[in-house]
């Protein structure tokens, strides 16, 4: 089914294009584990720090900005974990997320959209994890075990 709008100038039907929203998520490694945030907004639960990419912003810059806004940490990107694009990964929209692995030092503090912040290991992950972050973290820990 196609959606249409009426052109305000000529009155003709104009097709509405629906495109996915670009986003970033960041797995921030600290000495004691990885940083997760408890979301203040729906969907509620625990998640990786992240958010939408602003117009004119690279995904790398967006990752650093989101980490600073959500957990007050300046990060150093180590690499890319992957791109997650399942249309059902976010219940609000079709979101394509570029997931980075980063490192940081210091004490994370909840900010922006975070109600709480915590540092967790693979064995102490909180519940529920929202979006597809359970899968993302499974991929991350599997990769981390291969590197060791």
Phi and psi restraints in degrees (value plus and minus 20) as a CYANA .aco file:
   2 UNK   PHI    -120.6   -80.6
   2 UNK   PSI     123.1   163.1
   3 UNK   PHI    -121.3   -81.3
   3 UNK   PSI     123.1   163.1
   4 UNK   PHI    -150.8  -110.8
   4 UNK   PSI     133.7   173.7
   5 UNK   PHI    -141.2  -101.2
   5 UNK   PSI     141.1   181.1
   6 UNK   PHI    -117.2   -77.2
   6 UNK   PSI     109.7   149.7
   7 UNK   PHI     -86.4   -46.4
   7 UNK   PSI     106.0   146.0
   8 UNK   PHI     -88.8   -48.8
   8 UNK   PSI     -38.7     1.3
   9 UNK   PHI    -108.7   -68.7
   9 UNK   PSI     -67.0   -27.0
  10 UNK   PHI    -131.0   -91.0
  10 UNK   PSI     -31.7     8.3
  11 UNK   PHI      61.7   101.7
  11 UNK   PSI     -17.8    22.2
  12 UNK   PHI    -101.1   -61.1
  12 UNK   PSI     136.5   176.5
  13 UNK   PHI     -92.0   -52.0
  13 UNK   PSI     115.9   155.9
  14 UNK   PHI    -145.4  -105.4
  14 UNK   PSI     108.2   148.2
  15 UNK   PHI     -90.0   -50.0
  15 UNK   PSI     118.9   158.9
  16 UNK   PHI    -112.8   -72.8
  16 UNK   PSI     103.0   143.0
  17 UNK   PHI    -113.3   -73.3
  17 UNK   PSI     114.2   154.2
  18 UNK   PHI    -129.4   -89.4
  18 UNK   PSI      99.3   139.3
  19 UNK   PHI    -136.6   -96.6
  19 UNK   PSI     130.4   170.4
  20 UNK   PHI     -85.1   -45.1
  20 UNK   PSI     137.6   177.6
  21 UNK   PHI    -114.8   -74.8
  21 UNK   PSI     108.8   148.8
  22 UNK   PHI    -100.2   -60.2
  22 UNK   PSI     117.3   157.3
  23 UNK   PHI    -161.8  -121.8
  23 UNK   PSI     149.7   189.7
  24 UNK   PHI    -151.3  -111.3
  24 UNK   PSI     130.8   170.8
  25 UNK   PHI    -152.6  -112.6
  25 UNK   PSI     130.1   170.1
  26 UNK   PHI    -150.9  -110.9
  26 UNK   PSI     104.2   144.2
  27 UNK   PHI    -110.6   -70.6
  27 UNK   PSI      86.2   126.2
  28 UNK   PHI    -118.2   -78.2
  28 UNK   PSI      97.1   137.1
  29 UNK   PHI    -109.9   -69.9
  29 UNK   PSI     105.9   145.9
  30 UNK   PHI    -138.4   -98.4
  30 UNK   PSI     152.6   192.6
  31 UNK   PHI     -75.5   -35.5
  31 UNK   PSI     -56.3   -16.3
  32 UNK   PHI    -114.3   -74.3
  32 UNK   PSI     -21.2    18.8
  33 UNK   PHI     128.5   168.5
  33 UNK   PSI    -169.5  -129.5
  34 UNK   PHI    -135.0   -95.0
  34 UNK   PSI     133.8   173.8
  35 UNK   PHI    -112.1   -72.1
  35 UNK   PSI     110.0   150.0
  36 UNK   PHI    -147.8  -107.8
  36 UNK   PSI     134.8   174.8
  37 UNK   PHI    -138.1   -98.1
  37 UNK   PSI     124.1   164.1
  38 UNK   PHI    -112.5   -72.5
  38 UNK   PSI     100.1   140.1
  39 UNK   PHI     -91.6   -51.6
  39 UNK   PSI     119.1   159.1
  40 UNK   PHI    -107.6   -67.6
  40 UNK   PSI     -35.6     4.4
  41 UNK   PHI    -139.9   -99.9
  41 UNK   PSI     136.3   176.3
  42 UNK   PHI     -82.3   -42.3
  42 UNK   PSI     126.5   166.5
  43 UNK   PHI     -95.3   -55.3
  43 UNK   PSI     116.4   156.4
  44 UNK   PHI    -100.0   -60.0
  44 UNK   PSI     125.6   165.6
  45 UNK   PHI     123.3   163.3
  45 UNK   PSI    -188.8  -148.8
  46 UNK   PHI    -115.2   -75.2
  46 UNK   PSI     125.3   165.3
  47 UNK   PHI    -172.6  -132.6
  47 UNK   PSI     144.0   184.0
  48 UNK   PHI     -90.3   -50.3
  48 UNK   PSI     128.4   168.4
  49 UNK   PHI     -82.1   -42.1
  49 UNK   PSI     118.9   158.9
  50 UNK   PHI     150.9   190.9
  50 UNK   PSI    -197.0  -157.0
  51 UNK   PHI     150.4   190.4
  51 UNK   PSI    -189.5  -149.5
  52 UNK   PHI     -98.9   -58.9
  52 UNK   PSI     127.6   167.6
  53 UNK   PHI    -101.2   -61.2
  53 UNK   PSI     109.7   149.7
  54 UNK   PHI     -97.0   -57.0
  54 UNK   PSI     133.2   173.2
  55 UNK   PHI     -78.8   -38.8
  55 UNK   PSI     112.0   152.0
  56 UNK   PHI      63.6   103.6
  56 UNK   PSI     -13.9    26.1
  57 UNK   PHI    -132.1   -92.1
  57 UNK   PSI     118.9   158.9
  58 UNK   PHI     -97.8   -57.8
  58 UNK   PSI     141.3   181.3
  59 UNK   PHI     -85.6   -45.6
  59 UNK   PSI     -52.8   -12.8
  60 UNK   PHI     -84.9   -44.9
  60 UNK   PSI     -64.5   -24.5
  61 UNK   PHI     -86.5   -46.5
  61 UNK   PSI     -60.0   -20.0
  62 UNK   PHI     -81.6   -41.6
  62 UNK   PSI     -61.3   -21.3
  63 UNK   PHI     -81.2   -41.2
  63 UNK   PSI     -66.4   -26.4
  64 UNK   PHI     -84.5   -44.5
  64 UNK   PSI     -62.0   -22.0
  65 UNK   PHI     -82.7   -42.7
  65 UNK   PSI     -67.9   -27.9
  66 UNK   PHI     -82.9   -42.9
  66 UNK   PSI     -60.5   -20.5
  67 UNK   PHI     -81.7   -41.7
  67 UNK   PSI     -63.2   -23.2
  68 UNK   PHI     -86.9   -46.9
  68 UNK   PSI     -63.2   -23.2
  69 UNK   PHI     -87.4   -47.4
  69 UNK   PSI     -61.5   -21.5
  70 UNK   PHI    -107.5   -67.5
  70 UNK   PSI     -54.4   -14.4
  71 UNK   PHI    -151.0  -111.0
  71 UNK   PSI     -10.7    29.3
  72 UNK   PHI      37.2    77.2
  72 UNK   PSI      14.9    54.9
  73 UNK   PHI    -139.6   -99.6
  73 UNK   PSI     116.3   156.3
  74 UNK   PHI    -107.4   -67.4
  74 UNK   PSI     105.4   145.4
  75 UNK   PHI    -128.6   -88.6
  75 UNK   PSI     140.0   180.0
  76 UNK   PHI    -139.2   -99.2
  76 UNK   PSI      95.4   135.4
  77 UNK   PHI     -87.4   -47.4
  77 UNK   PSI     111.4   151.4
  78 UNK   PHI    -120.2   -80.2
  78 UNK   PSI     -48.5    -8.5
  79 UNK   PHI     147.9   187.9
  79 UNK   PSI    -197.0  -157.0
  80 UNK   PHI    -123.3   -83.3
  80 UNK   PSI     107.0   147.0
  81 UNK   PHI     -99.2   -59.2
  81 UNK   PSI     -66.9   -26.9
  82 UNK   PHI     150.4   190.4
  82 UNK   PSI    -199.7  -159.7
  83 UNK   PHI    -137.5   -97.5
  83 UNK   PSI     107.1   147.1
  84 UNK   PHI    -134.3   -94.3
  84 UNK   PSI      99.8   139.8
  85 UNK   PHI    -151.6  -111.6
  85 UNK   PSI      -9.5    30.5
  86 UNK   PHI     -75.3   -35.3
  86 UNK   PSI     104.4   144.4
  87 UNK   PHI     -78.3   -38.3
  87 UNK   PSI     -37.7     2.3
  88 UNK   PHI    -117.9   -77.9
  88 UNK   PSI     -13.8    26.2
  89 UNK   PHI     -87.5   -47.5
  89 UNK   PSI     -45.4    -5.4
  90 UNK   PHI    -147.8  -107.8
  90 UNK   PSI     102.9   142.9
  91 UNK   PHI     -87.3   -47.3
  91 UNK   PSI     -33.4     6.6
  92 UNK   PHI    -107.3   -67.3
  92 UNK   PSI     -61.8   -21.8
  93 UNK   PHI    -169.9  -129.9
  93 UNK   PSI     152.7   192.7
  94 UNK   PHI    -104.3   -64.3
  94 UNK   PSI      89.1   129.1
  95 UNK   PHI    -138.3   -98.3
  95 UNK   PSI     112.1   152.1
  96 UNK   PHI    -126.6   -86.6
  96 UNK   PSI      99.4   139.4
  97 UNK   PHI    -130.5   -90.5
  97 UNK   PSI     110.6   150.6
  98 UNK   PHI    -112.5   -72.5
  98 UNK   PSI      99.6   139.6
  99 UNK   PHI    -126.3   -86.3
  99 UNK   PSI     101.7   141.7
 100 UNK   PHI    -124.6   -84.6
 100 UNK   PSI     134.2   174.2
 101 UNK   PHI    -126.6   -86.6
 101 UNK   PSI     113.1   153.1
 102 UNK   PHI    -159.3  -119.3
 102 UNK   PSI     145.4   185.4
 103 UNK   PHI    -146.1  -106.1
 103 UNK   PSI     135.6   175.6
 104 UNK   PHI    -174.6  -134.6
 104 UNK   PSI     146.9   186.9
 105 UNK   PHI    -148.0  -108.0
 105 UNK   PSI     133.4   173.4
 106 UNK   PHI      93.0   133.0
 106 UNK   PSI    -194.4  -154.4
 107 UNK   PHI    -125.0   -85.0
 107 UNK   PSI      97.7   137.7
 108 UNK   PHI     -88.1   -48.1
 108 UNK   PSI     122.9   162.9
 109 UNK   PHI    -150.6  -110.6
 109 UNK   PSI     115.0   155.0
 110 UNK   PHI     -85.2   -45.2
 110 UNK   PSI     112.9   152.9
 111 UNK   PHI    -168.6  -128.6
 111 UNK   PSI     157.8   197.8
 112 UNK   PHI      30.0    70.0
 112 UNK   PSI    -133.0   -93.0
 113 UNK   PHI    -111.1   -71.1
 113 UNK   PSI     -13.0    27.0
 114 UNK   PHI    -116.9   -76.9
 114 UNK   PSI     106.1   146.1
 115 UNK   PHI    -101.6   -61.6
 115 UNK   PSI     -55.9   -15.9
 116 UNK   PHI    -164.5  -124.5
 116 UNK   PSI     143.6   183.6
 117 UNK   PHI    -157.2  -117.2
 117 UNK   PSI     125.9   165.9
 118 UNK   PHI    -168.7  -128.7
 118 UNK   PSI     142.2   182.2
 119 UNK   PHI    -134.7   -94.7
 119 UNK   PSI     107.2   147.2
 120 UNK   PHI    -152.2  -112.2
 120 UNK   PSI     134.4   174.4
 121 UNK   PHI    -124.2   -84.2
 121 UNK   PSI     154.5   194.5
 122 UNK   PHI     -77.9   -37.9
 122 UNK   PSI     -54.7   -14.7
 123 UNK   PHI    -105.2   -65.2
 123 UNK   PSI     -26.7    13.3
 124 UNK   PHI    -142.7  -102.7
 124 UNK   PSI       1.9    41.9
 125 UNK   PHI     -79.7   -39.7
 125 UNK   PSI     117.8   157.8
 126 UNK   PHI     -98.3   -58.3
 126 UNK   PSI     150.9   190.9
 127 UNK   PHI    -157.4  -117.4
 127 UNK   PSI     127.2   167.2
 128 UNK   PHI    -103.9   -63.9
 128 UNK   PSI     130.6   170.6
 129 UNK   PHI    -110.7   -70.7
 129 UNK   PSI     111.6   151.6
 130 UNK   PHI    -116.8   -76.8
 130 UNK   PSI     155.5   195.5
 131 UNK   PHI      35.8    75.8
 131 UNK   PSI    -159.7  -119.7
 132 UNK   PHI    -127.3   -87.3
 132 UNK   PSI       7.9    47.9
 133 UNK   PHI     -88.7   -48.7
 133 UNK   PSI     -41.5    -1.5
 134 UNK   PHI     -83.8   -43.8
 134 UNK   PSI     -64.6   -24.6
 135 UNK   PHI     -86.5   -46.5
 135 UNK   PSI     -64.2   -24.2
 136 UNK   PHI     -78.2   -38.2
 136 UNK   PSI     -66.5   -26.5
 137 UNK   PHI     -89.3   -49.3
 137 UNK   PSI     -53.6   -13.6
 138 UNK   PHI     -80.9   -40.9
 138 UNK   PSI     -64.9   -24.9
 139 UNK   PHI     -82.0   -42.0
 139 UNK   PSI     -62.2   -22.2
 140 UNK   PHI     -82.7   -42.7
 140 UNK   PSI     -69.8   -29.8
 141 UNK   PHI     -88.3   -48.3
 141 UNK   PSI     -52.8   -12.8
 142 UNK   PHI     -83.8   -43.8
 142 UNK   PSI     -64.8   -24.8
 143 UNK   PHI     -84.3   -44.3
 143 UNK   PSI     -61.5   -21.5
 144 UNK   PHI     -83.0   -43.0
 144 UNK   PSI     -57.7   -17.7
 145 UNK   PHI     -86.5   -46.5
 145 UNK   PSI     -53.5   -13.5
 146 UNK   PHI     -89.4   -49.4
 146 UNK   PSI     -53.6   -13.6
 147 UNK   PHI     -91.5   -51.5
 147 UNK   PSI     -54.1   -14.1
